[in-house]
Amino acid sequence: MSEVFEEIAASLDTGKPLVVATVASSRGSTPRKPGAKMAIRPDGSFCGTIGGGCGEAEVWQAAMDTMRDGQPRLVTVDLTEDVEGDDKICGGIMDVFVERFSPGS
C-alpha cells in the first residue's frame, strides 16, 4: 500500500489530480478488506489494488467519472452475483469510497 501513499505525495508535489479508491467496508468473502487502496491517475493508469477482476474495473470506471467531475462516490461491488466466467467468485460485498485529490485547487 505504500506505493499508493507515494502516489498521493507525488500528486501533492506536482499538482496533478489523483483519485483514490478505498475499501470502506466489506461483508462476506472479498479479495481485499477495509483500508485497501488504489490510486488512479488522470490517464487511467493506476497503482495498488482493491481486488482485481470486474469489481476493480467497476471501481476504475467510477474513479474516471470522479476524475472528470470531482464528485466523490460510494461504489458497492457485489461479488455474489452469478455471472459467466469466474470473475465474481468471492461471494462477498465491498463498499468502496472514491475521491479526487486536486492539489492547489
C-alpha positions in Angstrom: 0.0 0.0 0.0 3.0 2.3 0.4 3.0 2.8 -3.4 -0.4 4.4 -3.1 0.8 6.8 -0.4 3.8 7.6 -2.6 1.5 8.4 -5.5 -0.6 10.7 -3.2 2.6 12.5 -2.2 3.7 12.8 -5.8 0.3 14.3 -6.7 0.7 16.9 -3.9 4.2 17.7 -5.1 3.3 18.0 -8.8 -0.1 19.5 -8.5 -1.6 16.8 -10.7 -5.1 15.4 -9.7 -5.4 11.9 -8.4 -8.3 9.7 -7.5 -8.0 7.3 -4.6 -10.4 4.4 -4.1 -10.5 2.9 -0.6 -12.4 -0.2 0.6 -14.6 1.3 3.3 -16.4 -1.9 4.3 -16.7 -5.5 3.3 -19.2 -8.3 4.1 -18.6 -11.9 3.4 -15.6 -13.2 1.4 -13.9 -10.4 -0.5 -10.5 -10.2 -2.2 -9.5 -7.2 0.0 -10.5 -5.8 3.3 -11.3 -2.3 4.6 -8.4 0.1 4.2 -7.2 -1.4 0.9 -6.4 1.4 -1.6 -5.9 2.0 -5.3 -4.7 5.3 -6.8 -5.9 6.2 -10.3 -4.0 8.8 -12.4 -5.7 11.2 -15.0 -4.5 8.9 -17.9 -6.3 5.9 -16.3 -3.2 4.1 -15.2 -3.2 3.1 -11.5 -1.2 1.5 -8.7 -2.4 -0.5 -5.7 -5.5 -2.8 -5.9 -8.9 -3.2 -4.3 -9.2 -6.8 -5.6 -8.8 -7.1 -9.3 -11.3 -8.5 -11.8 -14.6 -6.9 -12.8 -15.1 -5.4 -9.3 -12.0 -3.4 -9.7 -13.0 -2.5 -13.3 -16.3 -1.2 -11.9 -14.5 1.0 -9.3 -12.0 2.2 -12.0 -14.9 3.4 -14.1 -16.3 5.3 -11.2 -12.9 6.7 -10.5 -12.6 8.1 -14.0 -16.1 9.7 -13.5 -14.8 11.2 -10.3 -11.6 12.4 -12.0 -13.9 14.2 -14.6 -16.5 15.8 -12.3 -14.8 15.9 -8.9 -17.7 14.2 -7.1 -16.9 11.6 -4.5 -18.7 8.3 -4.9 -19.5 5.2 -2.8 -19.4 2.2 -5.1 -21.0 -1.1 -3.9 -19.2 -4.0 -5.5 -21.4 -7.1 -5.3 -19.3 -10.2 -5.7 -22.2 -12.6 -5.0 -23.9 -12.4 -8.4 -23.8 -15.4 -10.8 -22.0 -14.3 -13.9 -20.4 -16.0 -16.8 -16.8 -16.8 -16.1 -15.1 -16.8 -12.8 -14.7 -13.0 -12.1 -17.1 -12.8 -9.2 -16.3 -16.0 -7.3 -15.5 -14.4 -3.9 -19.1 -14.2 -2.7 -19.0 -11.0 -0.6 -19.8 -7.3 -1.0 -17.5 -4.3 -0.7 -18.3 -0.7 -0.4 -15.5 1.4 -2.0 -15.2 5.2 -1.4 -13.8 7.1 -4.4 -12.5 10.6 -4.0 -10.4 13.1 -6.0 -7.3 14.9 -4.7 -6.8 18.1 -6.6 -3.8 19.8 -5.2 -3.7 23.6 -5.5 -7.4 24.0 -6.1 
